[in-house]
Amino acid sequence: PKKVVWPEDVKAYTSRALASENEIPGISREDTNTKLKEVLTYHAENDLLQFIRWSTFKLPQDFLAEERGIPPRFEVASLRPQYSPYEDSIERGWMCPPRTNAVMPVPQHTNSRKRKSVDRDDLRADRAPTPPWEKTKPSLESRMTPAPPKAKKRQRKMAKEMLEMNSKFSADLEKRKQRFQNGNAAQVSSPPSPRSPVVEIAPAGPIVGTCQDLKKRYFRLTSEPDPKTVRPQYILEQTLELLNREWAASSKTDNEYTGMCSQFKSLRQDLTVQRIKNAFTVAVYETHARIALEMQDTGEYNQCQSQLRALYKDVAAGNPTEFLAYRILYYVYTRNKTEMNDVLAELTPTDKADGAVNHALDVRSALALGNYHRFFKLYRTSPNMGINLMNHFVERERLAALANMSKAYLTVSLSFLSDKLAFDDNDKCLEFLREKNAQLPIAHLTDKGGVGYTTVRIKECATLFENMRSSAFGKIDIKGQI
Amino acid sequence: MEAALEPFREAYASEQPWLVAQFLSPLVRPEDAGRLYDFIRSSNEHQIEGDIRYALKYSRRSRMTPAESSAWTDIFVCYWKAVAEILRAEEAFNQSRLGERQLVTVYEAWKELSTTIMKYISNGGIPSWNIVVMYISANHLRVFAIKADEQLAKLKDVTFNTGFSDDIVSTGPRNVKLEEAARVFNKMFALCLGDRNPDVKESRKWGVYYLANLQFKTYFKLNAISLSKNVVRSIEAQRDLPGFELFPKAHRTAYKYYTGVLAFLQEDYAKAEQYLTEAWDLCYADSKKNQELILTYLIPCRLITKHSIPTVALLSPFPRLERIFAPIVACIKKGDLTGFDNALVAGEDELVKRRIYLTLERGRDIALRNLLRKVFLAQGFEDLKEGQAEAHRVRKSRIPIAQFAAALRMGMHGEGSGQVLDEDEVECMLANMIYKGLMKGYISREHAMVVLNKKGAFPGTGV
């Protein structure tokens, strides 16, 4: 445990927590102390101390009060997010200005939440928290003594059961939400998390986006995002269309790709914070994956692939077989036997009937047996974007085939090699061979018809090709990206 | 409580770890069915600690030091609570009222017990020979963890990220409890491995291999093969372990088996064969299940390293293996390629599950070799040249590729495999044979022939 330096406002927070005038009847000092320690340790360990506005942060006894169903003190700013790094950040310029006509005013949203929570928590009726902007001065009611101890204990027990019920409810609610979702995440709201919000920084419910900008640069989130910066689904759909058009028209340089990636990542982020999980999400990930494949970005492709894998389980949309074929090809590339085994175990008969999947499986078995003839045939006929994946390992397979042939044949013609190794023409083949072996023993001859052709005495290169093959099949380095 | 603890006291006094372990077990032998119930009823939750402490510390019949008795008091309290949970779960199960997380509670209680034992061994509260007790309780913990995970799996599905990551899905928390248990085992393992006690009899190192095997079992189930490699590495790095042969045979067999399988999965077939053969030799002749397990990996291994196939005699005492391997083996012997492919597809599910499918695929090479060899034999002999005696008869070594192609097509014809086998592919397959050393010679494209080595065209097969 490293030594933590407590900033001044944390110390102020601590003294406020323990001050006698801030005590809530029904919550002992020990409990407050324990909770305080919890809060501080959590934030210290995760390096979050500087992100909290301690001056207005909820006191530990307020958290406890919430949990136990006791009316909190008046200072509680319960529903406004406690953390706002955005206000201090330099990137303010990127934030889109709130458009009053399109924006759903937050208090309304709060009220709907409040209504929901009252529906559910009949027993916690006395706990309706009101946002600070609706209250001007501390009211007497909020400082009333709570119900007698017996009721409190029962209340606490009920509250605990409510907690468990609520989590089940919210899970069911989520599922129902997905089914009835029409793209607008606005109606969606789960009851505010009754558990102490300090321990998990999880937002109380999915954010409703209000931003109208189509494009947005990507920034990693460290806390609850501001709804003004998050785009709702109908905007995101337009964004995707725009990005598609831009990419199709672009010249696909690395710079352009980086920009495109940033856009896509922010797209994905917006979907995540709004908990949008539907056919559109699948489309976004698929598109990003395809672009990554085109640009040979295996890391990004992999990220999208793992997300898609889980999404396909829940959302019946998109092209799961296309991406299953990519997965198989990817495992061929990384020679990941364990994962390959798992994939084979999960294949359904429908999968096996699919053309792309079949192609990928054929590639796998051809290579397993060393059948380079079949492999290169399949290379020439790979569907969708499979060729981008195959390009990753086509070179090492060419070396393997060469090593193979150099042991079996004495001399072969260049055209034979070029054809076997799936080169576009003889020159490309020659280039490749020269690159690997400067002293290529070739001979230029003429046949009976007077046509010139080239032969290669590959038997002499046998050891060389064998060595190159062994090094090509060394460990694959995916540069740390799973 | 006194009476209940009597067998423990005896076992403890005579320093018999197995009997102590038996006492602290969650299982009952059929002749002693009421043991756990008796134990529970001899006290209640409030008095349990006092009762045990009295029975161990103050009773005249106990022969422990005060430190030991307080350690054992803690341990027994944990045990008592765990047994209470177990019995509760059992009753609920019998009445079909098993709570949703009840098995998880059982697991947690037993984990408490295991970690308490570990704590007291680590701080010297109880003598080192109790590592047997510790690791046997760990074994039970593993079983409880698996059951707890099964229950948990029914509760939830894929979880979605509630935090601030960019992507919607986090990899779901499956097998949480087993992972937790694995961490406990790791700590126990480290405790045993890192023992500095110079006295071999008091050493904790005797638990090393058992715990290693326990970890292997757990990691295999969790599909975390890489973690198993760490275990092996730590053992290999330790200099002063007692000699391998000094450990109990049971530990040794299991260890060789697991390391063999690990090597197999890493495609290091030479090492795998060595370890698995050792395991096979060490294995208790009557434990059919273990033998079957070893053979499941040893047979594909031998296929690759020695190109040899198991005899019918070897497979006959193992009906399950026979079912999987026999058709494949028969086709390899005959050189029947389509038959081989079909057999592989038929057994695919089981083979993939045991991760031997990809290895057995390579058996196709041997089937192919056998087929080609038949073609070679069918060619007959060269005509005798002048001055050569009958004994010098040599087989024809120049074989047109077309012959091989015909043989291959014969196997595929009528099976509707839908694949047209062109000459180029046949050439490719022949090249592969040569490359892999299953056939000796070279291919001459100009003459569309294969020129085989006169002195041994198919190494290892007698021609």
Interface residues (C-beta under 8 A of the other chain):
Chain A: A171 E174 E200 I201 A202 P203 R220 L221 T222 S223 E224 P225 K265 R268 Q269 L271 T272 V273 R275 K277 T281 Q303 S306 Q307 A310 L311 K313 D314 K337 T338 M340 N341 D342 L344 A345 S365 A368 L369 G370 N371 Y372 H373 R374 A403 N404 M405 K407 A408 Y409 L410 V412 S413 F416 K420 K459
Chain B: K156 V158 F160 N161 T162 G163 F164 S165 D166 D167 I168 V169 T171 G172 N223 I225 L265 E267 E348 D349 V352 K353 R355 Y357 L358 E361 R362 R364 D365 D424 E425 E427 C428 M429 L430 A431 N432 I434 Y435 K436 Y442 I443 S444 R445
